[in-house]
Amino acid sequence: MKSVFVYTSAFDTYSLGTDHPFKPYKATMVHELCYRYGLFDHPWIRVFEPNPAAGEDLAEFHSPEYIDALKSCNGGHFDFTMLHYGLGTGDNPVFKGVYDFSLLVLGATLAGTRFIITGEADTVFSPVGGLHHGGYGHAEGFCYVNDIVIAIRRLLANGYKRVLYVDIDAHHGNGVQDAFYDTDRVLFLSLHQNGETLYPGTGFENEIGEGKGRGYTVNLPLPEYTDDEVYVRAFREIFPPLARAYRPDCVVAQIGLDTLKRDPLTNLRLTNNGYCTVMEEIRRSCPKILALGGGGYSVPDVVRGWTLAWAILNGIKPVDRFLGSVGSGVYGHGQAMEDLYDQPHRVSDALRKSVDIYVDNKIAYIKAHVFPVHGIGA
Ligand SMILES: [Zn+2]
């Protein structure tokens, strides 16, 4: 195994605003916690400091007009014409360095992609990447650049025949879905809180791709109050059979952690126990994995969860090297500092019943309309 954690403290220099939920500095916290738990202490693991991408890299997906607009906002000055590009909204504010920040996010993701392509790494994690809502000509959902689409295109252009994209963020990966809706070279799978109750309002089970891509877009919408048990069950019914049938050359995983019950923006009820079980399934699915952070707005919970994800990707156990020497409460919610895992959580039986019915229905739809395309269950 050869692993790369892509990280630079330069992320700390950017802020979308003090009240904005997206905190680039969470990368630094994950880096610190991984260090604390000895998760870089193996000869096959390295931490790589990325440089910003070039403007031309953005052009591999985004429109020239959008790139110009984003660039013009870099000084932090807003003018109303920018709203046409989704810039200057509450979700995507114009802030000082917004263009530089976008290039840095992309640079980190593309550095990881390059390691995979050259064979210098088979496992990569870039915590600030995974901006799955970014559109061709506009920003939305905290995403100014769609680093995922550009990374997948790079893989496809460099001899990768089949890329499996799995998105476990609480929001639907609409920007990525749109970019690969008509191709069978990317199998897109997103589990998310349903579009009836959460932005971006898409990702219904009947969105399954078109043309050659029919059956290569898979959406499993989940209702509010979905907890670990239901989530893991649903994931295991859909993901492993599809991954086995598709035989991807590489998995690109958006491992957003806004599914957690304390997340302030969503209504799912996961703990990091369910998340870790799913991460283990993803790890098993392919020797090559490019993992990108994505969402997650209860920052201490996200930091603990991504630390565990990095351990799982590397098949190692976190061991606290500074046990007792650092005060508790920094990354936890009143639990023991040495404990990275959440307390288990299960929703009430009454809630569970309606969640189960909803989810079973969606799984049945996927099995009926998507599985046959892949020869599963035939
Ligand atoms: Zn999200």
Boltz pocket constraint, residues with backbone or C-beta under 6 A from the ligand:
constraints:
  - pocket:
      binder: B
      contacts: [[A, 169], [A, 170], [A, 171], [A, 256], [A, 258], [A, 294], [A, 295], [A, 296]]
      max_distance: 6.0
